Amino acid sequence: MAHLFVNAISEDTIAAPGNRQANFIVVSVTDANGLPVTGLTIPNFKVDPVIVGPGGSLVNITGLSAGRIPGTYLIFVVPVSTDTWKAGVYIFAVAVTRGADQGQNLCSVMMD
């Protein structure tokens, strides 16, 4: 098992309180040697909103795209079911696995 280095940052560009538009999480994944980890797909990622705005809910990953720089990814998340975003701070735990390799990090966004 090897360590994956995961960096993440979130931005609510089109997500806003009361809608179900995607919130973006940009993730960089490198291996123990600092090399970019490419070829990851949605099943390689887990996103858990540890803290949500008051009345907020869990999220589903609805999309993933690889960035122009190898090892970078854009994750799209939306609230589960028919829930909408709620105003406030969301803190996400982002976990990445590749075979037996794993890593995780935290990121936050002010949903406003």
Biopython code that builds the backbone (N, CA, C, O; Angstrom):
import numpy as np
from Bio.PDB.StructureBuilder import StructureBuilder

atoms = [
    (1, "MET", "N", (0.834, -1.165, 0.000)),
    (1, "MET", "CA", (0.000, 0.000, 0.000)),
    (1, "MET", "C", (0.886, 1.238, 0.000)),
    (1, "MET", "O", (1.832, 1.328, 0.783)),
    (2, "ALA", "N", (0.584, 2.189, -0.874)),
    (2, "ALA", "CA", (1.340, 3.438, -0.949)),
    (2, "ALA", "C", (0.427, 4.615, -0.642)),
    (2, "ALA", "O", (-0.793, 4.548, -0.795)),
    (3, "HIS", "N", (1.051, 5.675, -0.213)),
    (3, "HIS", "CA", (0.327, 6.889, 0.137)),
    (3, "HIS", "C", (0.075, 7.726, -1.106)),
    (3, "HIS", "O", (0.980, 7.926, -1.917)),
    (4, "LEU", "N", (-1.152, 8.217, -1.261)),
    (4, "LEU", "CA", (-1.457, 9.204, -2.288)),
    (4, "LEU", "C", (-1.554, 10.560, -1.603)),
    (4, "LEU", "O", (-2.173, 10.682, -0.546)),
    (5, "PHE", "N", (-0.950, 11.568, -2.197)),
    (5, "PHE", "CA", (-1.049, 12.925, -1.669)),
    (5, "PHE", "C", (-2.207, 13.615, -2.380)),
    (5, "PHE", "O", (-2.227, 13.735, -3.605)),
    (6, "VAL", "N", (-3.164, 14.060, -1.585)),
    (6, "VAL", "CA", (-4.397, 14.640, -2.111)),
    (6, "VAL", "C", (-4.509, 16.077, -1.614)),
    (6, "VAL", "O", (-4.434, 16.339, -0.413)),
    (7, "ASN", "N", (-4.686, 16.987, -2.536)),
    (7, "ASN", "CA", (-4.994, 18.380, -2.205)),
    (7, "ASN", "C", (-6.337, 18.708, -2.830)),
    (7, "ASN", "O", (-6.610, 18.305, -3.960)),
    (8, "ALA", "N", (-7.182, 19.438, -2.106)),
    (8, "ALA", "CA", (-8.513, 19.744, -2.605)),
    (8, "ALA", "C", (-8.919, 21.158, -2.220)),
    (8, "ALA", "O", (-8.549, 21.670, -1.163)),
    (9, "ILE", "N", (-9.689, 21.771, -3.103)),
    (9, "ILE", "CA", (-10.262, 23.085, -2.838)),
    (9, "ILE", "C", (-11.647, 23.106, -3.478)),
    (9, "ILE", "O", (-11.856, 22.517, -4.539)),
    (10, "SER", "N", (-12.585, 23.784, -2.832)),
    (10, "SER", "CA", (-13.957, 23.801, -3.323)),
    (10, "SER", "C", (-14.397, 25.217, -3.659)),
    (10, "SER", "O", (-13.941, 26.181, -3.043)),
    (11, "GLU", "N", (-15.292, 25.337, -4.647)),
    (11, "GLU", "CA", (-15.828, 26.637, -5.055)),
    (11, "GLU", "C", (-17.280, 26.466, -5.488)),
    (11, "GLU", "O", (-17.615, 25.543, -6.230)),
    (12, "ASP", "N", (-18.130, 27.363, -5.016)),
    (12, "ASP", "CA", (-19.574, 27.282, -5.303)),
    (12, "ASP", "C", (-19.976, 28.159, -6.487)),
    (12, "ASP", "O", (-21.016, 28.816, -6.433)),
    (13, "THR", "N", (-19.195, 28.182, -7.530)),
    (13, "THR", "CA", (-19.404, 29.059, -8.678)),
    (13, "THR", "C", (-20.858, 29.136, -9.121)),
    (13, "THR", "O", (-21.406, 30.234, -9.224)),
    (14, "ILE", "N", (-21.500, 27.997, -9.386)),
    (14, "ILE", "CA", (-22.903, 28.007, -9.820)),
    (14, "ILE", "C", (-23.838, 27.439, -8.756)),
    (14, "ILE", "O", (-25.052, 27.631, -8.840)),
    (15, "ALA", "N", (-23.296, 26.747, -7.761)),
    (15, "ALA", "CA", (-24.107, 26.250, -6.651)),
    (15, "ALA", "C", (-24.459, 27.429, -5.754)),
    (15, "ALA", "O", (-23.637, 28.315, -5.520)),
    (16, "ALA", "N", (-25.698, 27.426, -5.255)),
    (16, "ALA", "CA", (-26.135, 28.510, -4.375)),
    (16, "ALA", "C", (-27.265, 27.995, -3.499)),
    (16, "ALA", "O", (-27.935, 27.025, -3.855)),
    (17, "PRO", "N", (-27.481, 28.636, -2.355)),
    (17, "PRO", "CA", (-28.593, 28.208, -1.501)),
    (17, "PRO", "C", (-29.898, 28.161, -2.299)),
    (17, "PRO", "O", (-30.245, 29.101, -3.014)),
    (18, "GLY", "N", (-30.608, 27.041, -2.156)),
    (18, "GLY", "CA", (-31.893, 26.872, -2.824)),
    (18, "GLY", "C", (-31.821, 26.208, -4.184)),
    (18, "GLY", "O", (-32.864, 25.885, -4.753)),
    (19, "ASN", "N", (-30.613, 25.988, -4.739)),
    (19, "ASN", "CA", (-30.557, 25.291, -6.034)),
    (19, "ASN", "C", (-29.843, 23.949, -5.909)),
    (19, "ASN", "O", (-29.325, 23.597, -4.849)),
    (20, "ARG", "N", (-29.829, 23.209, -7.015)),
    (20, "ARG", "CA", (-29.176, 21.900, -7.074)),
    (20, "ARG", "C", (-28.071, 21.899, -8.118)),
    (20, "ARG", "O", (-27.728, 20.847, -8.657)),
    (21, "GLN", "N", (-27.510, 23.067, -8.410)),
    (21, "GLN", "CA", (-26.399, 23.137, -9.355)),
    (21, "GLN", "C", (-25.155, 22.522, -8.709)),
    (21, "GLN", "O", (-25.055, 22.434, -7.485)),
    (22, "ALA", "N", (-24.228, 22.105, -9.537)),
    (22, "ALA", "CA", (-23.021, 21.438, -9.035)),
    (22, "ALA", "C", (-22.122, 22.391, -8.254)),
    (22, "ALA", "O", (-21.890, 23.532, -8.653)),
    (23, "ASN", "N", (-21.628, 21.886, -7.137)),
    (23, "ASN", "CA", (-20.526, 22.526, -6.418)),
    (23, "ASN", "C", (-19.254, 21.853, -6.935)),
    (23, "ASN", "O", (-19.219, 20.636, -7.115)),
    (24, "PHE", "N", (-18.228, 22.636, -7.169)),
    (24, "PHE", "CA", (-16.994, 22.119, -7.740)),
    (24, "PHE", "C", (-15.949, 21.857, -6.663)),
    (24, "PHE", "O", (-15.757, 22.670, -5.760)),
    (25, "ILE", "N", (-15.280, 20.723, -6.768)),
    (25, "ILE", "CA", (-14.127, 20.415, -5.932)),
    (25, "ILE", "C", (-12.980, 20.073, -6.870)),
    (25, "ILE", "O", (-13.053, 19.103, -7.625)),
    (26, "VAL", "N", (-11.925, 20.871, -6.818)),
    (26, "VAL", "CA", (-10.744, 20.624, -7.633)),
    (26, "VAL", "C", (-9.761, 19.839, -6.775)),
    (26, "VAL", "O", (-9.447, 20.230, -5.651)),
    (27, "VAL", "N", (-9.277, 18.718, -7.325)),
    (27, "VAL", "CA", (-8.421, 17.814, -6.568)),
    (27, "VAL", "C", (-7.134, 17.559, -7.354)),
    (27, "VAL", "O", (-7.165, 17.341, -8.565)),
    (28, "SER", "N", (-6.012, 17.589, -6.649)),
    (28, "SER", "CA", (-4.726, 17.201, -7.209)),
    (28, "SER", "C", (-4.283, 15.927, -6.493)),
    (28, "SER", "O", (-4.292, 15.861, -5.264)),
    (29, "VAL", "N", (-3.893, 14.913, -7.276)),
    (29, "VAL", "CA", (-3.472, 13.634, -6.703)),
    (29, "VAL", "C", (-2.092, 13.276, -7.243)),
    (29, "VAL", "O", (-1.886, 13.183, -8.453)),
    (30, "THR", "N", (-1.145, 13.076, -6.311)),
    (30, "THR", "CA", (0.189, 12.631, -6.689)),
    (30, "THR", "C", (0.555, 11.403, -5.865)),
    (30, "THR", "O", (0.006, 11.179, -4.787)),
    (31, "ASP", "N", (1.487, 10.613, -6.386)),
    (31, "ASP", "CA", (1.900, 9.413, -5.663)),
    (31, "ASP", "C", (3.032, 9.740, -4.691)),
    (31, "ASP", "O", (3.430, 10.898, -4.560)),
    (32, "ALA", "N", (3.539, 8.733, -4.022)),
    (32, "ALA", "CA", (4.573, 8.922, -3.004)),
    (32, "ALA", "C", (5.858, 9.513, -3.575)),
    (32, "ALA", "O", (6.675, 10.057, -2.832)),
    (33, "ASN", "N", (6.042, 9.409, -4.896)),
    (33, "ASN", "CA", (7.218, 9.981, -5.548)),
    (33, "ASN", "C", (6.958, 11.373, -6.118)),
    (33, "ASN", "O", (7.834, 11.968, -6.747)),
    (34, "GLY", "N", (5.751, 11.886, -5.896)),
    (34, "GLY", "CA", (5.403, 13.205, -6.407)),
    (34, "GLY", "C", (4.937, 13.212, -7.848)),
    (34, "GLY", "O", (4.757, 14.278, -8.437)),
    (35, "LEU", "N", (4.738, 12.033, -8.425)),
    (35, "LEU", "CA", (4.277, 11.947, -9.815)),
    (35, "LEU", "C", (2.757, 12.039, -9.869)),
    (35, "LEU", "O", (2.084, 11.512, -8.983)),
    (36, "PRO", "N", (2.195, 12.697, -10.891)),
    (36, "PRO", "CA", (0.740, 12.819, -10.989)),
    (36, "PRO", "C", (0.089, 11.453, -11.170)),
    (36, "PRO", "O", (0.606, 10.587, -11.876)),
    (37, "VAL", "N", (-1.056, 11.283, -10.518)),
    (37, "VAL", "CA", (-1.840, 10.048, -10.645)),
    (37, "VAL", "C", (-2.935, 10.326, -11.664)),
    (37, "VAL", "O", (-3.834, 11.130, -11.421)),
    (38, "THR", "N", (-2.852, 9.656, -12.803)),
    (38, "THR", "CA", (-3.808, 9.875, -13.887)),
    (38, "THR", "C", (-4.737, 8.670, -14.026)),
    (38, "THR", "O", (-4.502, 7.616, -13.436)),
    (39, "GLY", "N", (-5.791, 8.849, -14.815)),
    (39, "GLY", "CA", (-6.699, 7.751, -15.134)),
    (39, "GLY", "C", (-7.722, 7.424, -14.064)),
    (39, "GLY", "O", (-8.369, 6.379, -14.133)),
    (40, "LEU", "N", (-7.883, 8.295, -13.071)),
    (40, "LEU", "CA", (-8.876, 8.019, -12.030)),
    (40, "LEU", "C", (-10.277, 8.317, -12.552)),
    (40, "LEU", "O", (-10.465, 9.179, -13.410)),
    (41, "THR", "N", (-11.263, 7.585, -12.015)),
    (41, "THR", "CA", (-12.665, 7.761, -12.394)),
    (41, "THR", "C", (-13.501, 7.945, -11.128)),
    (41, "THR", "O", (-12.971, 7.864, -10.020)),
    (42, "ILE", "N", (-14.787, 8.189, -11.284)),
    (42, "ILE", "CA", (-15.656, 8.467, -10.135)),
    (42, "ILE", "C", (-15.507, 7.432, -9.017)),
    (42, "ILE", "O", (-15.434, 7.831, -7.855)),
    (43, "PRO", "N", (-15.459, 6.125, -9.303)),
    (43, "PRO", "CA", (-15.332, 5.169, -8.193)),
    (43, "PRO", "C", (-14.058, 5.320, -7.360)),
    (43, "PRO", "O", (-13.989, 4.791, -6.250)),
    (44, "ASN", "N", (-13.049, 6.030, -7.871)),
    (44, "ASN", "CA", (-11.819, 6.255, -7.118)),
    (44, "ASN", "C", (-11.958, 7.353, -6.058)),
    (44, "ASN", "O", (-11.080, 7.516, -5.211)),
    (45, "PHE", "N", (-13.057, 8.100, -6.109)),
    (45, "PHE", "CA", (-13.249, 9.240, -5.224)),
    (45, "PHE", "C", (-14.445, 9.037, -4.307)),
    (45, "PHE", "O", (-15.453, 8.450, -4.702)),
    (46, "LYS", "N", (-14.323, 9.525, -3.085)),
    (46, "LYS", "CA", (-15.443, 9.613, -2.152)),
    (46, "LYS", "C", (-15.427, 11.024, -1.587)),
    (46, "LYS", "O", (-14.373, 11.548, -1.228)),
    (47, "VAL", "N", (-16.621, 11.643, -1.510)),
    (47, "VAL", "CA", (-16.755, 12.977, -0.939)),
    (47, "VAL", "C", (-17.815, 12.909, 0.145)),
    (47, "VAL", "O", (-18.947, 12.496, -0.106)),
    (48, "ASP", "N", (-17.441, 13.320, 1.359)),
    (48, "ASP", "CA", (-18.381, 13.311, 2.479)),
    (48, "ASP", "C", (-18.435, 14.705, 3.089)),
    (48, "ASP", "O", (-17.412, 15.217, 3.545)),
    (49, "PRO", "N", (-19.623, 15.335, 3.106)),
    (49, "PRO", "CA", (-19.737, 16.626, 3.768)),
    (49, "PRO", "C", (-19.794, 16.415, 5.281)),
    (49, "PRO", "O", (-20.845, 16.084, 5.830)),
    (50, "VAL", "N", (-18.675, 16.607, 5.938)),
    (50, "VAL", "CA", (-18.567, 16.386, 7.379)),
    (50, "VAL", "C", (-19.364, 17.449, 8.133)),
    (50, "VAL", "O", (-20.038, 17.144, 9.117)),
    (51, "ILE", "N", (-19.285, 18.683, 7.674)),
    (51, "ILE", "CA", (-20.050, 19.806, 8.215)),
    (51, "ILE", "C", (-20.856, 20.379, 7.052)),
    (51, "ILE", "O", (-20.325, 20.550, 5.954)),
    (52, "VAL", "N", (-22.133, 20.676, 7.287)),
    (52, "VAL", "CA", (-22.980, 21.261, 6.244)),
    (52, "VAL", "C", (-23.637, 22.528, 6.774)),
    (52, "VAL", "O", (-23.743, 22.732, 7.983)),
    (53, "GLY", "N", (-24.079, 23.377, 5.842)),
    (53, "GLY", "CA", (-24.870, 24.528, 6.247)),
    (53, "GLY", "C", (-26.114, 24.031, 6.975)),
    (53, "GLY", "O", (-26.567, 22.920, 6.698)),
    (54, "PRO", "N", (-26.684, 24.810, 7.895)),
    (54, "PRO", "CA", (-27.851, 24.369, 8.657)),
    (54, "PRO", "C", (-28.956, 23.822, 7.745)),
    (54, "PRO", "O", (-29.431, 24.515, 6.845)),
    (55, "GLY", "N", (-29.352, 22.578, 7.991)),
    (55, "GLY", "CA", (-30.374, 21.918, 7.174)),
    (55, "GLY", "C", (-29.824, 21.251, 5.937)),
    (55, "GLY", "O", (-30.587, 20.690, 5.151)),
    (56, "GLY", "N", (-28.514, 21.297, 5.740)),
    (56, "GLY", "CA", (-27.880, 20.704, 4.562)),
    (56, "GLY", "C", (-27.872, 19.189, 4.626)),
    (56, "GLY", "O", (-28.255, 18.596, 5.634)),
    (57, "SER", "N", (-27.429, 18.564, 3.535)),
    (57, "SER", "CA", (-27.495, 17.107, 3.425)),
    (57, "SER", "C", (-26.191, 16.534, 2.887)),
    (57, "SER", "O", (-25.238, 17.258, 2.599)),
    (58, "LEU", "N", (-26.180, 15.220, 2.762)),
    (58, "LEU", "CA", (-25.081, 14.528, 2.103)),
    (58, "LEU", "C", (-25.054, 14.926, 0.633)),
    (58, "LEU", "O", (-25.968, 15.595, 0.152)),
    (59, "VAL", "N", (-24.004, 14.515, -0.085)),
    (59, "VAL", "CA", (-23.886, 14.837, -1.504)),
    (59, "VAL", "C", (-23.600, 13.577, -2.315)),
    (59, "VAL", "O", (-23.116, 12.570, -1.797)),
    (60, "ASN", "N", (-23.913, 13.667, -3.592)),
    (60, "ASN", "CA", (-23.549, 12.639, -4.566)),
    (60, "ASN", "C", (-22.571, 13.250, -5.554)),
    (60, "ASN", "O", (-22.674, 14.424, -5.907)),
    (61, "ILE", "N", (-21.618, 12.435, -5.997)),
    (61, "ILE", "CA", (-20.739, 12.855, -7.098)),
    (61, "ILE", "C", (-21.508, 12.603, -8.392)),
    (61, "ILE", "O", (-21.906, 11.474, -8.677)),
    (62, "THR", "N", (-21.715, 13.672, -9.176)),
    (62, "THR", "CA", (-22.473, 13.531, -10.421)),
    (62, "THR", "C", (-21.597, 13.628, -11.660)),
    (62, "THR", "O", (-22.055, 13.367, -12.773)),
    (63, "GLY", "N", (-20.354, 13.999, -11.471)),
    (63, "GLY", "CA", (-19.465, 14.100, -12.615)),
    (63, "GLY", "C", (-18.024, 14.255, -12.187)),
    (63, "GLY", "O", (-17.727, 14.635, -11.054)),
    (64, "LEU", "N", (-17.133, 13.953, -13.118)),
    (64, "LEU", "CA", (-15.702, 14.055, -12.882)),
    (64, "LEU", "C", (-15.032, 14.315, -14.223)),
    (64, "LEU", "O", (-15.346, 13.664, -15.220)),
    (65, "SER", "N", (-14.118, 15.259, -14.244)),
    (65, "SER", "CA", (-13.341, 15.447, -15.461)),
    (65, "SER", "C", (-11.881, 15.646, -15.079)),
    (65, "SER", "O", (-11.557, 16.255, -14.059)),
    (66, "ALA", "N", (-11.021, 15.118, -15.921)),
    (66, "ALA", "CA", (-9.584, 15.283, -15.707)),
    (66, "ALA", "C", (-9.195, 16.691, -16.130)),
    (66, "ALA", "O", (-9.707, 17.218, -17.117)),
    (67, "GLY", "N", (-8.285, 17.291, -15.375)),
    (67, "GLY", "CA", (-7.804, 18.624, -15.708)),
    (67, "GLY", "C", (-6.775, 18.598, -16.818)),
    (67, "GLY", "O", (-6.332, 17.533, -17.247)),
    (68, "ARG", "N", (-6.402, 19.771, -17.274)),
    (68, "ARG", "CA", (-5.385, 19.867, -18.332)),
    (68, "ARG", "C", (-4.005, 19.496, -17.815)),
    (68, "ARG", "O", (-3.151, 19.045, -18.579)),
    (69, "ILE", "N", (-3.783, 19.684, -16.516)),
    (69, "ILE", "CA", (-2.513, 19.281, -15.915)),
    (69, "ILE", "C", (-2.682, 17.865, -15.369)),
    (69, "ILE", "O", (-3.611, 17.623, -14.598)),
    (70, "PRO", "N", (-1.819, 16.928, -15.740)),
    (70, "PRO", "CA", (-1.955, 15.547, -15.272)),
    (70, "PRO", "C", (-2.071, 15.469, -13.744)),
    (70, "PRO", "O", (-1.363, 16.162, -13.013)),
    (71, "GLY", "N", (-2.981, 14.611, -13.290)),
    (71, "GLY", "CA", (-3.175, 14.405, -11.862)),
    (71, "GLY", "C", (-4.170, 15.358, -11.224)),
    (71, "GLY", "O", (-4.402, 15.285, -10.017)),
    (72, "THR", "N", (-4.771, 16.264, -12.019)),
    (72, "THR", "CA", (-5.792, 17.157, -11.483)),
    (72, "THR", "C", (-7.162, 16.734, -11.996)),
    (72, "THR", "O", (-7.307, 16.255, -13.120)),
    (73, "TYR", "N", (-8.153, 16.923, -11.145)),
    (73, "TYR", "CA", (-9.516, 16.486, -11.442)),
    (73, "TYR", "C", (-10.510, 17.525, -10.955)),
    (73, "TYR", "O", (-10.265, 18.218, -9.967)),
    (74, "LEU", "N", (-11.629, 17.629, -11.649)),
    (74, "LEU", "CA", (-12.738, 18.467, -11.238)),
    (74, "LEU", "C", (-13.907, 17.548, -10.902)),
    (74, "LEU", "O", (-14.422, 16.837, -11.765)),
    (75, "ILE", "N", (-14.319, 17.573, -9.626)),
    (75, "ILE", "CA", (-15.433, 16.746, -9.154)),
    (75, "ILE", "C", (-16.669, 17.628, -9.040)),
    (75, "ILE", "O", (-16.599, 18.739, -8.514)),
    (76, "PHE", "N", (-17.799, 17.131, -9.533)),
    (76, "PHE", "CA", (-19.077, 17.820, -9.425)),
    (76, "PHE", "C", (-19.904, 17.110, -8.359)),
    (76, "PHE", "O", (-20.129, 15.904, -8.460)),
    (77, "VAL", "N", (-20.363, 17.840, -7.331)),
    (77, "VAL", "CA", (-21.208, 17.249, -6.307)),
    (77, "VAL", "C", (-22.498, 18.045, -6.178)),
    (77, "VAL", "O", (-22.513, 19.266, -6.340)),
    (78, "VAL", "N", (-23.588, 17.327, -5.882)),
    (78, "VAL", "CA", (-24.891, 17.947, -5.629)),
    (78, "VAL", "C", (-25.512, 17.284, -4.402)),
    (78, "VAL", "O", (-25.157, 16.157, -4.060)),
    (79, "PRO", "N", (-26.440, 17.981, -3.738)),
    (79, "PRO", "CA", (-27.118, 17.364, -2.597)),
    (79, "PRO", "C", (-27.877, 16.106, -3.008)),
    (79, "PRO", "O", (-28.341, 15.992, -4.143)),
    (80, "VAL", "N", (-27.997, 15.163, -2.074)),
    (80, "VAL", "CA", (-28.702, 13.911, -2.350)),
    (80, "VAL", "C", (-30.189, 14.154, -2.564)),
    (80, "VAL", "O", (-30.736, 15.189, -2.182)),
    (81, "SER", "N", (-30.829, 13.158, -3.193)),
    (81, "SER", "CA", (-32.275, 13.139, -3.389)),
    (81, "SER", "C", (-32.713, 14.406, -4.121)),
    (81, "SER", "O", (-32.161, 14.743, -5.168)),
    (82, "THR", "N", (-33.691, 15.098, -3.578)),
    (82, "THR", "CA", (-34.152, 16.353, -4.175)),
    (82, "THR", "C", (-33.758, 17.547, -3.309)),
    (82, "THR", "O", (-34.274, 18.649, -3.490)),
    (83, "ASP", "N", (-32.838, 17.321, -2.365)),
    (83, "ASP", "CA", (-32.402, 18.397, -1.475)),
    (83, "ASP", "C", (-31.713, 19.498, -2.273)),
    (83, "ASP", "O", (-31.222, 19.273, -3.380)),
    (84, "THR", "N", (-31.689, 20.685, -1.689)),
    (84, "THR", "CA", (-30.992, 21.820, -2.289)),
    (84, "THR", "C", (-29.884, 22.272, -1.347)),
    (84, "THR", "O", (-29.858, 21.904, -0.173)),
    (85, "TRP", "N", (-28.972, 23.077, -1.882)),
    (85, "TRP", "CA", (-27.912, 23.646, -1.059)),
    (85, "TRP", "C", (-28.525, 24.578, -0.024)),
    (85, "TRP", "O", (-29.521, 25.249, -0.294)),
    (86, "LYS", "N", (-27.928, 24.613, 1.153)),
    (86, "LYS", "CA", (-28.325, 25.526, 2.222)),
    (86, "LYS", "C", (-27.187, 26.515, 2.457)),
    (86, "LYS", "O", (-26.019, 26.190, 2.241)),
    (87, "ALA", "N", (-27.529, 27.711, 2.896)),
    (87, "ALA", "CA", (-26.521, 28.733, 3.164)),
    (87, "ALA", "C", (-25.629, 28.296, 4.324)),
    (87, "ALA", "O", (-26.103, 27.690, 5.285)),
    (88, "GLY", "N", (-24.360, 28.601, 4.231)),
    (88, "GLY", "CA", (-23.430, 28.301, 5.311)),
    (88, "GLY", "C", (-22.179, 27.617, 4.811)),
    (88, "GLY", "O", (-21.975, 27.446, 3.610)),
    (89, "VAL", "N", (-21.352, 27.234, 5.756)),
    (89, "VAL", "CA", (-20.079, 26.587, 5.451)),
    (89, "VAL", "C", (-20.284, 25.081, 5.296)),
    (89, "VAL", "O", (-20.978, 24.447, 6.091)),
    (90, "TYR", "N", (-19.668, 24.528, 4.260)),
    (90, "TYR", "CA", (-19.598, 23.082, 4.051)),
    (90, "TYR", "C", (-18.135, 22.693, 4.143)),
    (90, "TYR", "O", (-17.282, 23.319, 3.515)),
    (91, "ILE", "N", (-17.842, 21.659, 4.924)),
    (91, "ILE", "CA", (-16.489, 21.106, 4.976)),
    (91, "ILE", "C", (-16.572, 19.679, 4.443)),
    (91, "ILE", "O", (-17.293, 18.841, 4.984)),
    (92, "PHE", "N", (-15.826, 19.421, 3.380)),
    (92, "PHE", "CA", (-15.847, 18.125, 2.711)),
    (92, "PHE", "C", (-14.585, 17.329, 3.029)),
    (92, "PHE", "O", (-13.480, 17.871, 3.006)),
    (93, "ALA", "N", (-14.752, 16.046, 3.324)),
    (93, "ALA", "CA", (-13.647, 15.097, 3.360)),
    (93, "ALA", "C", (-13.592, 14.464, 1.971)),
    (93, "ALA", "O", (-14.602, 13.967, 1.474)),
    (94, "VAL", "N", (-12.430, 14.479, 1.352)),
    (94, "VAL", "CA", (-12.245, 13.909, 0.014)),
    (94, "VAL", "C", (-11.238, 12.766, 0.140)),
    (94, "VAL", "O", (-10.094, 12.978, 0.544)),
    (95, "ALA", "N", (-11.671, 11.556, -0.209)),
    (95, "ALA", "CA", (-10.804, 10.380, -0.148)),
    (95, "ALA", "C", (-10.590, 9.856, -1.570)),
    (95, "ALA", "O", (-11.503, 9.853, -2.396)),
    (96, "VAL", "N", (-9.359, 9.416, -1.828)),
    (96, "VAL", "CA", (-8.998, 8.888, -3.141)),
    (96, "VAL", "C", (-8.328, 7.534, -2.944)),
    (96, "VAL", "O", (-7.457, 7.377, -2.089)),
    (97, "THR", "N", (-8.745, 6.561, -3.745)),
    (97, "THR", "CA", (-8.103, 5.252, -3.740)),
    (97, "THR", "C", (-7.721, 4.871, -5.167)),
    (97, "THR", "O", (-8.383, 5.240, -6.137)),
    (98, "ARG", "N", (-6.633, 4.123, -5.254)),
    (98, "ARG", "CA", (-6.192, 3.538, -6.532)),
    (98, "ARG", "C", (-5.597, 2.193, -6.166)),
    (98, "ARG", "O", (-4.454, 2.120, -5.716)),
    (99, "GLY", "N", (-6.365, 1.123, -6.357)),
    (99, "GLY", "CA", (-5.923, -0.185, -5.895)),
    (99, "GLY", "C", (-5.760, -0.136, -4.391)),
    (99, "GLY", "O", (-6.696, 0.230, -3.681)),
    (100, "ALA", "N", (-4.577, -0.500, -3.886)),
    (100, "ALA", "CA", (-4.315, -0.449, -2.451)),
    (100, "ALA", "C", (-3.799, 0.922, -2.004)),
    (100, "ALA", "O", (-3.612, 1.151, -0.809)),
    (101, "ASP", "N", (-3.568, 1.827, -2.948)),
    (101, "ASP", "CA", (-3.067, 3.159, -2.614)),
    (101, "ASP", "C", (-4.221, 4.045, -2.171)),
    (101, "ASP", "O", (-5.328, 3.953, -2.704)),
    (102, "GLN", "N", (-3.953, 4.909, -1.185)),
    (102, "GLN", "CA", (-5.027, 5.776, -0.706)),
    (102, "GLN", "C", (-4.484, 7.067, -0.129)),
    (102, "GLN", "O", (-3.320, 7.158, 0.263)),
    (103, "GLY", "N", (-5.357, 8.063, -0.086)),
    (103, "GLY", "CA", (-5.036, 9.353, 0.509)),
    (103, "GLY", "C", (-6.312, 10.138, 0.714)),
    (103, "GLY", "O", (-7.352, 9.812, 0.141)),
    (104, "GLN", "N", (-6.233, 11.171, 1.529)),
    (104, "GLN", "CA", (-7.421, 11.995, 1.765)),
    (104, "GLN", "C", (-7.008, 13.381, 2.235)),
    (104, "GLN", "O", (-5.873, 13.618, 2.648)),
    (105, "ASN", "N", (-7.975, 14.283, 2.154)),
    (105, "ASN", "CA", (-7.751, 15.663, 2.595)),
    (105, "ASN", "C", (-9.101, 16.305, 2.827)),
    (105, "ASN", "O", (-10.138, 15.701, 2.550)),
    (106, "LEU", "N", (-9.094, 17.530, 3.336)),
    (106, "LEU", "CA", (-10.306, 18.290, 3.610)),
    (106, "LEU", "C", (-10.318, 19.550, 2.765)),
    (106, "LEU", "O", (-9.266, 20.071, 2.393)),
    (107, "CYS", "N", (-11.517, 20.037, 2.465)),
    (107, "CYS", "CA", (-11.666, 21.349, 1.832)),
    (107, "CYS", "C", (-12.993, 21.938, 2.296)),
    (107, "CYS", "O", (-13.858, 21.218, 2.793)),
    (108, "SER", "N", (-13.146, 23.225, 2.134)),
    (108, "SER", "CA", (-14.375, 23.873, 2.562)),
    (108, "SER", "C", (-14.847, 24.881, 1.534)),
    (108, "SER", "O", (-14.085, 25.322, 0.674)),
    (109, "VAL", "N", (-16.122, 25.239, 1.637)),
    (109, "VAL", "CA", (-16.706, 26.255, 0.783)),
    (109, "VAL", "C", (-17.782, 26.982, 1.574)),
    (109, "VAL", "O", (-18.498, 26.369, 2.365)),
    (110, "MET", "N", (-17.894, 28.279, 1.362)),
    (110, "MET", "CA", (-18.983, 29.064, 1.931)),
    (110, "MET", "C", (-20.082, 29.116, 0.876)),
    (110, "MET", "O", (-19.930, 29.756, -0.165)),
    (111, "MET", "N", (-21.177, 28.441, 1.154)),
    (111, "MET", "CA", (-22.298, 28.423, 0.208)),
    (111, "MET", "C", (-23.106, 29.690, 0.444)),
    (111, "MET", "O", (-23.828, 29.814, 1.433)),
    (112, "ASP", "N", (-22.964, 30.642, -0.501)),
    (112, "ASP", "CA", (-23.681, 31.908, -0.357)),
    (112, "ASP", "C", (-24.223, 32.406, -1.662)),
    (112, "ASP", "O", (-24.853, 33.463, -1.706)),
]
sb = StructureBuilder()
sb.init_structure("model")
sb.init_model(0)
sb.init_chain("A")
sb.init_seg("    ")
for serial, (resi, resn, name, xyz) in enumerate(atoms, 1):
    if name == "N":
        sb.init_residue(resn, " ", resi, " ")
    sb.init_atom(name, np.array(xyz, "f"), 0.0, 1.0, " ", f" {name:<3s}", serial, name[0])
structure = sb.get_structure()
